[in-house]
Amino acid sequence: MSPTQPNASGRQPDLELLTPGHDTGWWDEHCSSAPWPEDFWQVDGTINPHW
């Protein structure tokens, strides 16, 4: 995985993957596939260091 994602478009792609039951690579507290947190990617496309 790259530490940057300059063309990140938010959670919408994750939500579209979850609808048919695909895995997003992020899991909730019940070990179910979930969308990535909105604040995971910073505006410049780098990973938020608080994660």
ABEGO torsion letter per residue (X at the ends): XBABBAABAEAAAAAAAAAAGBBAGBBBAAGBBBBBBAAABBAAGBBBAAX
